[in-house]
Amino acid sequence: MTTPDPHVFATRWCAQWNDHDLEGLLTHFTDDVVFTSSVASRITGGDGNVRGKAALRAYWQRGLEMIPDLRFEVIDVYGGVDTLVINYRNQAGTRVCEVLTFVGELVSEGHGTYLVA
């Protein structure tokens, strides 16, 4: 597996989100990252596809402004071939999985997925 250590990555990722450390978070992503999320479509007004680190920065910055109490708690971490899944609970109690595909140590593709009731 060429991903970073799953637990180390998830712990750092969670701490950076909880600190609202946007620039720290972005260091984990390639410049041409593609990220999808239904939340992105609500925040940006787009189709939920965010392309490139600059667009990801703008999306997350807007999200942090809209949700000043944003906080995550990691529940489980799953590892696969070039892929990590971080299962977490957000400040609203919603369960979410972040599916991250890596090229070496950096995320090239990510997907925010939400528990379907």
N, C-alpha and C positions, 0 to 999 in steps of 0.2 A: 504494500500500500504506500502510495507516495504522498498521502495527505499528512498534515502535521499531527502530532499526538492528539487524539480526539478529546480527551479530558482537559488537557492543557489549553487547547484552542477554545473549547466551550466555556471554560472558566474565564479566560481572558475576554472573550466575546461578550459574555454576560456582564462582567465587571465594566467593560467599556460602555455598554448600553446603559447600565444603571448609573454610571457617571456622566452620561450624555456626552461622551468623548467621541464626537463625530469623526474627527481627523484620525484618531487612533483606530476606530472601526474601519475606516477606508483603507488603512495600510494593508489590510488582509485581502484586498480585491485588485484584480488586474484593471488596467486602464480601459479595456474594452469589455468589461463585465456586462452580462445580461442578467437582469433580475426581474422576476415576475411576482405579482402579488395583487390580490383583489383589493387590498387596502391602498395600494399605489393608485389604482384607478379612481378610488374615491378622493384621495388627497390631491392628485395631479390633474384629474379630469381626463386622463388618457385611457388607454386600453389595458393598463396593468402591466405593460412591458416597459422596463426602464433599461435604456441602453447607454453604457459608458459610465465611468466613475463620476464625471461632472453631473450627469443627470441623477445618479444615485445620491450624490451629496445633496442636491437640491430637494429630492424627494424626502430623504431622511431629515434634513434640516426643517422642512415644512412640518413633517410629522412630529418632531420634537417640540416645535413651537405650538402645535395644536394639542399635544398631549404632554403637558409639563410634568405630570406625575408618572410618566412612563417608567416601568420597572419590570424586569424579567426574573424568573426563577427557573433554573434548569431542572428538568425532571429526569430526563434520560438522554444519553448520547449514543448514536449508532454509527458504526463505521462500515464502509464498503470499499469497493475499488474506486479510488480517486474521489470518493464521496463521503461526506459526513451529514448526519441528520441530527439536529439539536431539537429535542422536544422540550418545550418550556411553557410556562404559564405567565401571562402578562398581568399588568396592574388591574385589569378588569376581571381577572380570573379565567380568561379565555385560554384554552390550550391550543398551542401553535407548534408546527414543525417547520424548521428552516432546513431546506435541503440544499446542500452546498456541494458543487463539483469543483475540484481543484485541478490546476495545472501546476505541479510542483507544490510550493507552499502557499500559493495564492488562489483565491476563489475566482473562477472564470464565469461561473453561472450559479445563480441562486434562485430559490423559489420559496416564498412564504406561503404555507398551506395551513388551513384552519380546520379544526374539528367540525365535522358535519354531524348535526344532531339527528 
